[in-house]
């Protein structure tokens, strides 16, 4: 059985979809998304670790600034993966429509931030070999996503 629904319906209806006696909890969909995306980001973290071992084997001969840049971008990928996994474990939709929109915006910001942090590893470590704005924007987007989720949670009277 296939269920189709739009983002608009997700944002403007109760936190569950009912169709022909079937009930799908939207919280579980968002939890599943964050768990899968966080798991994929964690696998990417492992892959980037192997790339660092393969491409930068001689740590002593490598420029220390580039080494620090590469390692920090590697850790940023872990940071964003763990944020997604934690959100996937604890996510619950708010009972208020405008708070659900804030939560959705937070998830979008966090996802885009993770993509940018992953791109920053490749661009800053391999292409430009210097700091670019990509990682800073990714960190700020992740911070904004977490802040929106926290504000949505703290403003919900049903969760207080």
C-alpha positions as CSV (number, residue, x, y, z in Angstrom):
1,X,0.0,0.0,0.0
2,X,1.5,3.3,-1.0
3,X,0.7,6.6,0.8
4,X,1.3,9.9,-0.8
5,X,1.2,13.2,1.0
6,X,2.6,16.6,0.5
7,X,4.9,18.7,2.7
8,X,2.0,21.2,3.1
9,X,-0.2,18.5,4.5
10,X,2.6,17.5,6.9
11,X,3.0,21.0,8.1
12,X,-0.7,21.9,8.4
13,X,-2.3,18.8,9.7
14,X,-2.2,16.9,13.0
15,X,1.0,14.9,13.6
16,X,-0.4,11.8,12.1
17,X,-1.8,10.8,8.7
18,X,-4.9,8.5,8.6
19,X,-5.9,6.8,5.3
20,X,-8.0,3.7,5.0
21,X,-7.5,2.7,8.6
22,X,-3.8,3.0,8.4
23,X,-2.0,5.4,10.8
24,X,1.5,6.7,10.1
25,X,3.1,8.8,12.8
26,X,4.9,11.7,11.2
27,X,7.3,11.8,14.1
28,X,8.5,8.4,13.2
29,X,9.0,9.5,9.6
30,X,11.1,12.5,10.8
31,X,12.9,10.3,13.3
32,X,13.7,7.8,10.6
33,X,15.0,10.5,8.3
34,X,17.3,11.9,10.9
35,X,18.5,8.4,11.9
36,X,19.2,7.4,8.3
37,X,20.8,10.7,7.4
38,X,22.9,10.7,10.6
39,X,23.9,7.1,10.0
40,X,25.0,8.0,6.4
41,X,26.9,11.0,7.8
42,X,28.6,8.7,10.3
43,X,29.6,6.4,7.5
44,X,31.0,9.4,5.6
45,X,32.9,10.3,8.8
46,X,34.5,6.8,8.7
47,X,35.3,7.1,5.0
48,X,36.9,10.5,5.4
49,X,39.0,9.0,8.2
50,X,40.2,6.4,5.8
51,X,40.9,9.1,3.1
52,X,43.0,11.0,5.6
53,X,45.0,7.8,6.4
54,X,45.5,7.1,2.7
55,X,46.3,10.6,1.4
56,X,48.2,12.1,4.4
57,X,50.2,9.1,5.8
58,X,53.3,11.1,6.8
59,X,52.0,13.4,9.5
60,X,55.4,14.8,10.4
61,X,56.2,16.0,6.8
62,X,52.7,17.5,6.3
63,X,52.1,21.2,7.0
64,X,50.6,21.4,10.5
65,X,48.1,24.1,9.5
66,X,46.7,21.8,6.7
67,X,46.7,18.8,9.1
68,X,44.7,20.7,11.7
69,X,42.3,22.0,9.0
70,X,41.8,18.5,7.7
71,X,41.2,16.9,11.1
72,X,38.8,19.6,12.2
73,X,36.7,19.2,9.1
74,X,36.7,15.5,9.7
75,X,35.4,16.1,13.3
76,X,32.8,18.5,12.0
77,X,31.3,15.6,10.0
78,X,31.1,13.5,13.2
79,X,29.6,16.5,15.0
80,X,26.8,16.8,12.5
81,X,26.2,13.1,12.3
82,X,25.8,12.9,16.1
83,X,23.3,15.8,16.0
84,X,21.2,14.0,13.5
85,X,21.3,10.7,15.4
86,X,20.4,12.5,18.7
87,X,17.5,14.3,17.0
88,X,16.4,11.0,15.5
89,X,16.2,9.4,18.9
90,X,14.3,12.2,20.6
91,X,12.2,13.9,17.9
92,X,8.6,14.5,18.6
93,X,6.3,16.8,16.6
94,X,4.8,19.8,18.4
95,X,1.1,19.9,18.7
96,X,1.0,23.5,17.5
97,X,1.2,24.2,13.7
98,X,3.6,27.1,13.8
99,X,6.0,25.2,16.1
100,X,5.9,22.3,13.6
101,X,7.0,24.7,10.9
102,X,9.9,25.9,13.2
103,X,10.9,22.2,13.7
104,X,10.8,21.6,10.0
105,X,12.9,24.6,9.3
106,X,15.4,23.4,12.0
107,X,15.6,20.0,10.3
108,X,16.2,21.6,6.9
109,X,19.0,23.9,8.3
110,X,20.6,21.0,10.1
111,X,20.5,18.9,6.9
112,X,21.9,21.6,4.7
113,X,24.6,22.3,7.3
114,X,25.7,18.6,7.3
115,X,25.9,18.7,3.5
116,X,28.0,21.8,3.6
117,X,30.3,20.4,6.3
118,X,30.8,17.3,4.2
119,X,31.6,19.4,1.2
120,X,34.0,21.6,3.2
121,X,36.1,18.5,4.0
122,X,36.7,17.9,0.3
123,X,37.0,21.5,-0.8
124,X,39.2,22.7,2.1
125,X,41.3,19.6,2.5
126,X,41.9,18.6,-1.1
127,X,41.0,21.5,-3.5
128,X,41.9,24.8,-1.9
129,X,43.9,23.5,1.0
130,X,42.9,26.5,3.0
131,X,40.0,27.8,5.1
132,X,36.9,28.8,3.1
133,X,33.5,30.1,4.2
134,X,31.9,26.7,3.6
135,X,32.6,25.2,6.9
136,X,31.7,28.3,8.8
137,X,28.3,28.5,7.1
138,X,27.8,24.7,7.8
139,X,28.5,25.2,11.5
140,X,26.2,28.2,11.7
141,X,23.4,26.4,9.9
142,X,23.8,23.4,12.3
143,X,23.6,25.8,15.2
144,X,20.5,27.5,13.8
145,X,18.8,24.1,13.2
146,X,19.4,23.0,16.8
147,X,18.3,26.4,18.1
148,X,15.1,26.2,16.1
149,X,14.4,22.7,17.4
150,X,15.1,23.8,21.0
151,X,12.9,26.9,20.6
152,X,10.1,24.8,19.2
153,X,10.4,22.4,22.0
154,X,10.5,25.0,24.8
155,X,7.5,27.0,23.4
156,X,5.2,23.9,23.2
157,X,2.9,24.0,26.3
158,X,2.1,20.3,25.8
159,X,5.8,19.3,26.4
160,X,6.4,21.5,29.4
